Amino acid sequence: MQFQFANQGLHWSDAYFLLLGAINTIKIAVAAGLLGTVLGIVLGWLRSISLVIRLLTTPIIDILRSVPMVIQLILANSILSLMGFSASPFWFGTIALGAWMAAVTAEVARDALRSVPFQYRRGARSLGMNYFQELFHISAPLGFRAGLPSWIGLVLSLIKDSSLAGVIGYLEFTRSAQMLMTRTHETWLMLLGTGLFYFLICYPVSKYSRQLERRVLV
């Protein structure tokens, strides 16, 4: 009796599977980045002006910054499911990654606003500016310059941490590569390809951020 084994190597059709994972990775990274950045800036500003808000939010921020992302993803998926939220893994992952991004961005925004010299603020008030005029014309631009490098680092971390969303069933690039690795046993090839994929995403962001930093710091 003769046995025939199916060809378990890579096929051209697998390229579409990896492309789908790549698109999903970019989607969740962009969605979580935008959500976390907007919420983080608002929260950081509130923490810089209100002691009560700072005391109330510090425990939550410390937890989000300290607990590994893979645990946060699993807990977010489990808790939101138990609460009756029937959303897709994309939204569960976006909420978890966005919450982490908001927590770390809040600290960057708060420190950036606090780095603005008090003399600048007092000078703006002496010129007749109210609080919000001084905030938008003085503190925010100077704080943006101070916090930009740290925020870029957070964006790069978020892109790489999006690879953990596969634990809740989201088909991102790393998960796609793992599935092909299991089927084809092309371990080294898939690992090198996965590393190259994240490099091709993160390197242009890092390169452009250096140019942007030079422009805003001039």
Accessible surface in RSA format (square Angstrom, percent):
REM  Atomic radii and reference values for relative SASA: ProtOr
REM  Chains: A
REM  Algorithm: Lee & Richards
REM  Probe-radius: 1.40
REM  Slices: 20
REM RES _ NUM      All-atoms   Total-Side   Main-Chain    Non-polar    All polar
REM                ABS   REL    ABS   REL    ABS   REL    ABS   REL    ABS   REL
RES MET A   1   206.39 106.9 124.83  82.6  81.56 194.2 116.58  99.1  89.81 119.0
RES GLN A   2   170.94  95.6 142.54 104.2  28.41  67.6  51.31 109.2 119.64  90.7
RES PHE A   3   151.37  75.7 124.86  77.3  26.51  69.0 127.38  77.2  23.98  68.6
RES GLN A   4   176.06  98.5 139.83 102.2  36.23  86.3  48.36 102.9 127.70  96.9
RES PHE A   5   184.48  92.3 152.67  94.6  31.81  82.8 155.90  94.5  28.59  81.8
RES ALA A   6    76.64  70.5  52.37  80.8  24.27  55.2  62.63  88.2  14.02  37.1
RES ASN A   7   110.53  76.2  87.77  84.8  22.76  54.8  37.09  89.3  73.44  71.0
RES GLN A   8    84.43  47.2  79.78  58.3   4.65  11.1  39.83  84.8  44.60  33.8
RES GLY A   9    22.60  27.9   0.00   N/A  22.60  27.9  20.05  55.0   2.55   5.7
RES LEU A  10    69.11  38.5  41.01  29.3  28.10  70.6  41.18  28.9  27.93  75.2
RES HIS A  11    79.04  43.2  65.51  45.5  13.54  34.6  45.51  46.9  33.53  39.0
RES TRP A  12   235.10  94.3 221.52 107.2  13.58  31.9 193.18 103.0  41.93  68.0
RES SER A  13    82.96  70.1  63.26  84.4  19.70  45.4  56.35 120.0  26.61  37.3
RES ASP A  14    15.32  10.7  15.02  15.0   0.29   0.7   3.21   7.5  12.11  12.1
RES ALA A  15    54.00  49.7  44.78  69.1   9.22  21.0  49.25  69.4   4.75  12.6
RES TYR A  16   153.47  71.7 149.67  85.2   3.80   9.9 112.70  84.7  40.78  50.3
RES PHE A  17    50.11  25.1  49.81  30.8   0.30   0.8  50.10  30.4   0.01   0.0
RES LEU A  18    39.51  22.0  39.36  28.2   0.14   0.4  39.51  27.7   0.00   0.0
RES LEU A  19    99.47  55.4  95.13  68.1   4.33  10.9  98.92  69.5   0.55   1.5
RES LEU A  20    64.72  36.0  63.45  45.4   1.28   3.2  64.72  45.5   0.00   0.0
RES GLY A  21     0.00   0.0   0.00   N/A   0.00   0.0   0.00   0.0   0.00   0.0
RES ALA A  22    12.71  11.7  12.71  19.6   0.00   0.0  12.71  17.9   0.00   0.0
RES ILE A  23    81.29  46.3  80.69  60.1   0.60   1.5  81.18  58.5   0.11   0.3
RES ASN A  24    18.74  12.9  18.74  18.1   0.00   0.0   0.00   0.0  18.74  18.1
RES THR A  25     0.45   0.3   0.45   0.5   0.00   0.0   0.45   0.6   0.00   0.0
RES ILE A  26    85.28  48.5  83.00  61.8   2.28   5.5  85.28  61.4   0.00   0.0
RES LYS A  27   105.03  51.2  97.69  59.9   7.33  17.5  55.09  49.6  49.93  53.2
RES ILE A  28     0.00   0.0   0.00   0.0   0.00   0.0   0.00   0.0   0.00   0.0
RES ALA A  29    10.75   9.9   7.15  11.0   3.60   8.2   7.48  10.5   3.27   8.7
RES VAL A  30    81.36  53.5  74.69  67.6   6.68  16.1  81.13  70.5   0.23   0.6
RES ALA A  31    27.37  25.2  17.62  27.2   9.75  22.2  24.31  34.2   3.06   8.1
RES ALA A  32     0.00   0.0   0.00   0.0   0.00   0.0   0.00   0.0   0.00   0.0
RES GLY A  33    11.53  14.2   0.00   N/A  11.53  14.2  11.44  31.4   0.10   0.2
RES LEU A  34   118.44  66.0 117.04  83.7   1.40   3.5 117.53  82.5   0.91   2.5
RES LEU A  35    71.15  39.6  64.87  46.4   6.27  15.8  70.46  49.5   0.68   1.8
RES GLY A  36     0.00   0.0   0.00   N/A   0.00   0.0   0.00   0.0   0.00   0.0
RES THR A  37    19.80  14.1  19.80  20.1   0.00   0.0  19.68  26.4   0.12   0.2
RES VAL A  38    91.33  60.1  88.88  80.5   2.45   5.9  91.04  79.1   0.29   0.8
RES LEU A  39    90.82  50.6  88.33  63.2   2.49   6.2  88.52  62.2   2.30   6.2
RES GLY A  40     0.00   0.0   0.00   N/A   0.00   0.0   0.00   0.0   0.00   0.0
RES ILE A  41    92.96  52.9  92.65  69.0   0.31   0.7  92.65  66.7   0.31   0.8
RES VAL A  42    74.09  48.8  72.53  65.7   1.56   3.8  74.09  64.4   0.00   0.0
RES LEU A  43    42.07  23.4  41.12  29.4   0.96   2.4  41.90  29.4   0.18   0.5
RES GLY A  44     0.00   0.0   0.00   N/A   0.00   0.0   0.00   0.0   0.00   0.0
RES TRP A  45    60.74  24.4  60.74  29.4   0.00   0.0  60.74  32.4   0.00   0.0
RES LEU A  46    51.04  28.4  51.04  36.5   0.00   0.0  51.04  35.8   0.00   0.0
RES ARG A  47     7.28   3.1   7.28   3.7   0.00   0.0   0.00   0.0   7.28   4.4
RES SER A  48    34.20  28.9   6.79   9.1  27.41  63.1   5.37  11.4  28.83  40.4
RES ILE A  49    90.15  51.3  50.88  37.9  39.27  94.7  59.31  42.7  30.85  83.7
RES SER A  50    27.83  23.5  23.59  31.5   4.24   9.8  16.67  35.5  11.16  15.6
RES LEU A  51   106.18  59.1  97.52  69.8   8.66  21.8  97.52  68.5   8.66  23.3
RES VAL A  52    98.65  64.9  97.89  88.6   0.75   1.8  98.53  85.6   0.11   0.3
RES ILE A  53    50.04  28.5  49.72  37.0   0.32   0.8  50.04  36.0   0.00   0.0
RES ARG A  54    67.93  28.5  67.93  34.6   0.00   0.0  12.00  16.4  55.93  33.9
RES LEU A  55   116.42  64.8 104.77  75.0  11.65  29.3 105.13  73.8  11.29  30.4
RES LEU A  56   124.60  69.4 110.98  79.4  13.62  34.2 113.33  79.6  11.27  30.3
RES THR A  57    25.09  17.8  25.09  25.4   0.00   0.0  25.09  33.7   0.00   0.0
RES THR A  58    47.50  33.8  47.26  47.9   0.23   0.6  42.72  57.4   4.77   7.2
RES PRO A  59    73.24  53.4  67.11  61.2   6.13  22.3  73.07  60.3   0.17   1.1
RES ILE A  60   104.26  59.3 103.79  77.3   0.47   1.1 104.26  75.1   0.00   0.0
RES ILE A  61     4.25   2.4   4.25   3.2   0.00   0.0   4.25   3.1   0.00   0.0
RES ASP A  62    67.86  47.5  66.21  65.9   1.65   3.9  25.33  59.6  42.53  42.4
RES ILE A  63   104.88  59.7 102.05  76.0   2.83   6.8 104.87  75.5   0.00   0.0
RES LEU A  64    37.05  20.6  36.78  26.3   0.27   0.7  36.78  25.8   0.27   0.7
RES ARG A  65   123.97  52.1  94.01  47.9  29.96  71.3  12.27  16.8 111.70  67.7
RES SER A  66    87.89  74.3  55.76  74.4  32.13  74.0  37.32  79.5  50.58  70.9
RES VAL A  67    46.20  30.4  39.01  35.3   7.20  17.3  40.78  35.4   5.42  14.7
RES PRO A  68    75.38  54.9  63.92  58.3  11.46  41.7  75.38  62.2   0.00   0.0
RES MET A  69    16.03   8.3   8.35   5.5   7.69  18.3   8.42   7.2   7.61  10.1
RES VAL A  70    49.72  32.7  49.47  44.8   0.26   0.6  49.47  43.0   0.26   0.7
RES ILE A  71    77.82  44.3  77.40  57.7   0.41   1.0  77.82  56.0   0.00   0.0
RES GLN A  72    16.34   9.1  11.98   8.8   4.36  10.4  13.33  28.4   3.01   2.3
RES LEU A  73     0.50   0.3   0.08   0.1   0.43   1.1   0.12   0.1   0.38   1.0
RES ILE A  74    82.87  47.2  82.61  61.5   0.27   0.6  82.87  59.7   0.01   0.0
RES LEU A  75    90.63  50.5  90.63  64.8   0.00   0.0  90.63  63.7   0.00   0.0
RES ALA A  76    19.02  17.5  11.67  18.0   7.35  16.7  18.38  25.9   0.64   1.7
RES ASN A  77    42.16  29.1  42.10  40.7   0.06   0.1   0.00   0.0  42.16  40.7
RES SER A  78    49.35  41.7  42.87  57.2   6.48  14.9  28.55  60.8  20.80  29.1
RES ILE A  79    90.56  51.5  90.27  67.3   0.28   0.7  90.56  65.2   0.00   0.0
RES LEU A  80    30.24  16.8  30.24  21.6   0.00   0.0  30.24  21.2   0.00   0.0
RES SER A  81    58.00  49.0  40.05  53.4  17.96  41.4  30.75  65.5  27.25  38.2
RES LEU A  82   159.11  88.6 125.50  89.8  33.61  84.5 129.22  90.7  29.89  80.4
RES MET A  83   126.56  65.5  89.35  59.1  37.20  88.6  88.05  74.9  38.51  51.0
RES GLY A  84    61.60  76.0   0.00   N/A  61.60  76.0  35.52  97.5  26.08  58.4
RES PHE A  85   108.78  54.4 101.83  63.1   6.96  18.1 105.80  64.1   2.98   8.5
RES SER A  86   119.94 101.3  78.15 104.3  41.79  96.3  55.27 117.7  64.67  90.6
RES ALA A  87    44.06  40.5  22.03  34.0  22.03  50.1  30.56  43.0  13.50  35.8
RES SER A  88    51.56  43.6  41.58  55.5   9.98  23.0  42.76  91.1   8.80  12.3
RES PRO A  89    48.73  35.5  48.49  44.2   0.25   0.9  48.73  40.2   0.00   0.0
RES PHE A  90    34.56  17.3  34.05  21.1   0.51   1.3  34.05  20.6   0.51   1.5
RES TRP A  91   136.32  54.7 136.32  66.0   0.00   0.0 111.53  59.5  24.79  40.2
RES PHE A  92    11.54   5.8  11.26   7.0   0.28   0.7  11.26   6.8   0.28   0.8
RES GLY A  93     0.00   0.0   0.00   N/A   0.00   0.0   0.00   0.0   0.00   0.0
RES THR A  94     3.61   2.6   3.61   3.7   0.00   0.0   3.61   4.9   0.00   0.0
RES ILE A  95    78.26  44.5  76.89  57.3   1.36   3.3  77.12  55.5   1.14   3.1
RES ALA A  96     3.88   3.6   0.04   0.1   3.84   8.7   3.87   5.5   0.01   0.0
RES LEU A  97     0.00   0.0   0.00   0.0   0.00   0.0   0.00   0.0   0.00   0.0
RES GLY A  98     0.22   0.3   0.00   N/A   0.22   0.3   0.22   0.6   0.00   0.0
RES ALA A  99    35.32  32.5  27.00  41.7   8.32  18.9  33.88  47.7   1.44   3.8
RES TRP A 100    30.65  12.3  30.65  14.8   0.00   0.0  17.30   9.2  13.36  21.7
RES MET A 101     0.00   0.0   0.00   0.0   0.00   0.0   0.00   0.0   0.00   0.0
RES ALA A 102    10.47   9.6  10.47  16.2   0.00   0.0  10.47  14.7   0.00   0.0
RES ALA A 103     1.61   1.5   0.29   0.4   1.33   3.0   1.41   2.0   0.21   0.5
RES VAL A 104    16.11  10.6  14.35  13.0   1.75   4.2  15.03  13.1   1.08   2.9
RES THR A 105     3.41   2.4   3.41   3.5   0.00   0.0   3.41   4.6   0.00   0.0
RES ALA A 106     0.00   0.0   0.00   0.0   0.00   0.0   0.00   0.0   0.00   0.0
RES GLU A 107    24.49  14.1  24.40  18.5   0.10   0.2  10.50  20.3  13.99  11.4
RES VAL A 108    29.18  19.2  24.06  21.8   5.12  12.3  28.00  24.3   1.19   3.2
RES ALA A 109    15.37  14.1   8.73  13.5   6.64  15.1  15.37  21.6   0.00   0.0
RES ARG A 110    30.64  12.9  30.64  15.6   0.00   0.0   0.01   0.0  30.63  18.6
RES ASP A 111    77.15  54.0  70.74  70.4   6.41  15.2  29.45  69.3  47.70  47.6
RES ALA A 112     9.54   8.8   5.61   8.7   3.93   8.9   9.08  12.8   0.46   1.2
RES LEU A 113    22.26  12.4  22.26  15.9   0.00   0.0  22.26  15.6   0.00   0.0
RES ARG A 114   151.29  63.5 124.35  63.4  26.94  64.1  34.48  47.1 116.80  70.8
RES SER A 115    65.06  55.0  34.26  45.7  30.80  71.0  42.72  91.0  22.34  31.3
RES VAL A 116     7.77   5.1   0.60   0.5   7.17  17.3   2.36   2.0   5.41  14.7
RES PRO A 117    57.29  41.8  47.30  43.1   9.98  36.3  57.29  47.3   0.00   0.0
RES PHE A 118   129.34  64.7 123.74  76.6   5.60  14.6 124.36  75.4   4.98  14.3
RES GLN A 119   111.70  62.5 103.88  75.9   7.82  18.6  40.46  86.1  71.23  54.0
RES TYR A 120   115.97  54.1 106.60  60.7   9.37  24.4  66.49  50.0  49.48  61.0
RES ARG A 121    75.15  31.6  75.08  38.3   0.07   0.2  20.44  27.9  54.71  33.2
RES ARG A 122   141.20  59.3 137.01  69.8   4.19  10.0  51.78  70.8  89.41  54.2
RES GLY A 123    31.04  38.3   0.00   N/A  31.04  38.3  30.17  82.8   0.87   1.9
RES ALA A 124     4.68   4.3   0.86   1.3   3.83   8.7   3.11   4.4   1.57   4.2
RES ARG A 125   115.75  48.6 100.98  51.5  14.76  35.2  34.15  46.7  81.59  49.5
RES SER A 126    91.33  77.2  49.36  65.9  41.97  96.7  49.99 106.5  41.34  57.9
RES LEU A 127   147.70  82.3 113.24  81.0  34.46  86.6 118.12  83.0  29.58  79.6
RES GLY A 128    64.17  79.1   0.00   N/A  64.17  79.1  36.29  99.6  27.88  62.4
RES MET A 129    56.53  29.3  49.79  33.0   6.74  16.0  50.96  43.3   5.57   7.4
RES ASN A 130    84.52  58.3  76.61  74.0   7.91  19.0  40.54  97.6  43.98  42.5
RES TYR A 131    69.93  32.6  66.48  37.8   3.45   9.0  63.17  47.5   6.76   8.3
RES PHE A 132   112.21  56.1 112.10  69.4   0.11   0.3 112.21  68.0   0.00   0.0
RES GLN A 133    83.26  46.6  80.91  59.1   2.36   5.6  20.34  43.3  62.92  47.7
RES GLU A 134     4.79   2.8   4.79   3.6   0.00   0.0   0.00   0.0   4.79   3.9
RES LEU A 135    21.39  11.9  21.39  15.3   0.00   0.0  21.39  15.0   0.00   0.0
RES PHE A 136   135.61  67.8 121.53  75.3  14.07  36.6 121.60  73.7  14.00  40.1
RES HIS A 137   120.02  65.6 101.40  70.5  18.61  47.6  57.41  59.2  62.60  72.8
RES ILE A 138    44.40  25.3  43.00  32.0   1.40   3.4  44.37  31.9   0.03   0.1
RES SER A 139     2.74   2.3   2.74   3.7   0.00   0.0   1.74   3.7   1.00   1.4
RES ALA A 140    38.53  35.4  31.76  49.0   6.77  15.4  34.71  48.9   3.82  10.1
RES PRO A 141    58.05  42.3  49.45  45.1   8.60  31.3  57.48  47.5   0.58   3.6
RES LEU A 142    53.95  30.0  49.16  35.2   4.79  12.0  49.26  34.6   4.70  12.6
RES GLY A 143     3.63   4.5   0.00   N/A   3.63   4.5   2.74   7.5   0.89   2.0
RES PHE A 144   105.97  53.0  95.43  59.1  10.54  27.4 104.33  63.3   1.64   4.7
RES ARG A 145    98.79  41.5  96.30  49.1   2.50   5.9  12.72  17.4  86.07  52.2
RES ALA A 146    54.44  50.1  23.38  36.1  31.06  70.7  35.10  49.4  19.34  51.2
RES GLY A 147     8.92  11.0   0.00   N/A   8.92  11.0   8.84  24.3   0.08   0.2
RES LEU A 148     6.36   3.5   3.42   2.4   2.94   7.4   5.78   4.1   0.58   1.6
RES PRO A 149    59.43  43.3  48.35  44.1  11.08  40.3  49.16  40.6  10.26  63.8
RES SER A 150    60.63  51.2  47.55  63.5  13.08  30.1  21.14  45.0  39.48  55.3
RES TRP A 151    75.75  30.4  75.75  36.7   0.00   0.0  75.72  40.4   0.03   0.0
RES ILE A 152    16.62   9.5  16.62  12.4   0.00   0.0  16.62  12.0   0.00   0.0
RES GLY A 153    33.46  41.3   0.00   N/A  33.46  41.3  30.12  82.7   3.34   7.5
RES LEU A 154    28.87  16.1  28.85  20.6   0.03   0.1  28.87  20.3   0.00   0.0
RES VAL A 155    25.85  17.0  25.85  23.4   0.00   0.0  25.85  22.5   0.00   0.0
RES LEU A 156    34.65  19.3  34.65  24.8   0.00   0.0  34.65  24.3   0.00   0.0
RES SER A 157    39.34  33.2  38.07  50.8   1.27   2.9  11.30  24.1  28.03  39.3
RES LEU A 158     1.67   0.9   1.67   1.2   0.00   0.0   1.67   1.2   0.00   0.0
RES ILE A 159    13.33   7.6  13.33   9.9   0.00   0.0  13.33   9.6   0.00   0.0
RES LYS A 160   113.35  55.3 107.75  66.1   5.59  13.3  56.42  50.8  56.93  60.6
RES ASP A 161    37.67  26.4  37.11  36.9   0.56   1.3   0.56   1.3  37.11  37.0
RES SER A 162     0.00   0.0   0.00   0.0   0.00   0.0   0.00   0.0   0.00   0.0
RES SER A 163    28.02  23.7  20.35  27.2   7.67  17.7   5.07  10.8  22.95  32.2
RES LEU A 164    60.07  33.5  58.62  41.9   1.46   3.7  60.07  42.2   0.00   0.0
RES ALA A 165     0.00   0.0   0.00   0.0   0.00   0.0   0.00   0.0   0.00   0.0
RES GLY A 166    14.18  17.5   0.00   N/A  14.18  17.5   6.70  18.4   7.48  16.7
RES VAL A 167    76.48  50.3  39.30  35.6  37.19  89.6  48.50  42.1  27.98  75.9
RES ILE A 168    16.99   9.7   1.65   1.2  15.34  37.0   7.26   5.2   9.73  26.4
RES GLY A 169    56.65  69.9   0.00   N/A  56.65  69.9  31.57  86.6  25.09  56.2
RES TYR A 170    16.05   7.5  15.01   8.5   1.04   2.7  15.84  11.9   0.21   0.3
RES LEU A 171    45.20  25.2  42.15  30.2   3.05   7.7  42.55  29.9   2.65   7.1
RES GLU A 172     0.84   0.5   0.84   0.6   0.00   0.0   0.00   0.0   0.84   0.7
RES PHE A 173    18.00   9.0  18.00  11.1   0.00   0.0  18.00  10.9   0.00   0.0
RES THR A 174    26.66  19.0  26.66  27.0   0.00   0.0  25.63  34.4   1.03   1.6
RES ARG A 175    97.04  40.7  96.65  49.3   0.40   0.9   4.91   6.7  92.13  55.8
RES SER A 176     0.00   0.0   0.00   0.0   0.00   0.0   0.00   0.0   0.00   0.0
RES ALA A 177     1.27   1.2   1.27   2.0   0.00   0.0   1.27   1.8   0.00   0.0
RES GLN A 178    85.28  47.7  83.65  61.1   1.63   3.9  23.44  49.9  61.84  46.9
RES MET A 179    85.40  44.2  74.83  49.5  10.57  25.2  77.09  65.5   8.32  11.0
RES LEU A 180     7.62   4.2   7.62   5.4   0.00   0.0   7.62   5.3   0.00   0.0
RES MET A 181    35.33  18.3  33.09  21.9   2.23   5.3  11.24   9.6  24.09  31.9
RES THR A 182   105.42  75.0  91.89  93.2  13.53  32.3  73.84  99.2  31.58  47.7
RES ARG A 183    81.26  34.1  72.38  36.9   8.89  21.2  61.25  83.7  20.01  12.1
RES THR A 184    11.55   8.2   0.00   0.0  11.55  27.5   0.00   0.0  11.55  17.5
RES HIS A 185   141.52  77.3 120.73  83.9  20.79  53.2  78.31  80.7  63.21  73.6
RES GLU A 186    69.01  39.6  66.79  50.5   2.21   5.3   5.42  10.5  63.59  51.9
RES THR A 187    60.97  43.4  58.42  59.2   2.55   6.1  36.53  49.1  24.44  37.0
RES TRP A 188   195.41  78.4 193.67  93.7   1.73   4.1 164.92  87.9  30.49  49.5
RES LEU A 189    96.47  53.7  91.01  65.1   5.46  13.7  93.01  65.3   3.46   9.3
RES MET A 190     9.94   5.1   9.52   6.3   0.42   1.0   5.75   4.9   4.19   5.5
RES LEU A 191    90.46  50.4  82.63  59.1   7.83  19.7  82.91  58.2   7.55  20.3
RES LEU A 192   124.42  69.3 116.47  83.3   7.95  20.0 119.50  83.9   4.92  13.2
RES GLY A 193    31.80  39.2   0.00   N/A  31.80  39.2  27.43  75.3   4.37   9.8
RES THR A 194    18.27  13.0  17.76  18.0   0.52   1.2  16.42  22.1   1.85   2.8
RES GLY A 195    42.76  52.7   0.00   N/A  42.76  52.7  36.13  99.2   6.63  14.8
RES LEU A 196   102.54  57.1  97.01  69.4   5.53  13.9 100.52  70.6   2.02   5.4
RES PHE A 197    28.24  14.1  24.46  15.2   3.78   9.8  28.04  17.0   0.20   0.6
RES TYR A 198    25.46  11.9  24.94  14.2   0.52   1.4  25.34  19.0   0.12   0.2
RES PHE A 199   110.25  55.2 104.38  64.7   5.87  15.3 109.23  66.2   1.02   2.9
RES LEU A 200   106.16  59.1  95.59  68.4  10.57  26.6  95.98  67.4  10.18  27.4
RES ILE A 201    35.90  20.4  29.77  22.2   6.13  14.8  33.97  24.5   1.92   5.2
RES CYS A 202    19.12  14.5  18.94  21.1   0.18   0.4  17.76  45.0   1.36   1.5
RES TYR A 203   100.02  46.7  95.49  54.3   4.53  11.8  70.92  53.3  29.10  35.9
RES PRO A 204    70.72  51.5  62.68  57.1   8.04  29.2  67.68  55.9   3.04  18.9
RES VAL A 205    46.37  30.5  41.46  37.5   4.92  11.9  45.80  39.8   0.58   1.6
RES SER A 206    21.94  18.5  21.82  29.1   0.12   0.3   8.21  17.5  13.73  19.2
RES LYS A 207    97.71  47.7  97.55  59.9   0.16   0.4  47.74  43.0  49.97  53.2
RES TYR A 208   118.01  55.1 116.27  66.2   1.74   4.5  87.58  65.8  30.44  37.5
RES SER A 209     4.30   3.6   4.07   5.4   0.23   0.5   0.62   1.3   3.68   5.2
RES ARG A 210   116.23  48.8 114.57  58.4   1.66   4.0  45.84  62.6  70.39  42.7
RES GLN A 211    68.07  38.1  66.52  48.6   1.56   3.7  11.54  24.6  56.53  42.9
RES LEU A 212    41.47  23.1  41.42  29.6   0.04   0.1  41.42  29.1   0.04   0.1
RES GLU A 213    38.87  22.3  38.87  29.4   0.00   0.0   3.92   7.6  34.96  28.5
RES ARG A 214   146.87  61.7 142.27  72.5   4.60  11.0  73.95 101.1  72.92  44.2
RES ARG A 215   159.35  66.9 139.34  71.0  20.01  47.6  53.99  73.8 105.36  63.9
RES VAL A 216    29.17  19.2  22.52  20.4   6.65  16.0  29.12  25.3   0.05   0.1
RES LEU A 217   106.58  59.4  78.96  56.5  27.62  69.4  79.77  56.0  26.80  72.1
RES VAL A 218   146.73  96.6 101.83  92.2  44.90 108.2 128.40 111.6  18.33  49.7
END  Absolute sums over single chains surface
CHAIN  1 A    13216.8      11329.0       1887.7       9433.2       3783.6
END  Absolute sums over all chains
TOTAL         13216.8      11329.0       1887.7       9433.2       3783.6
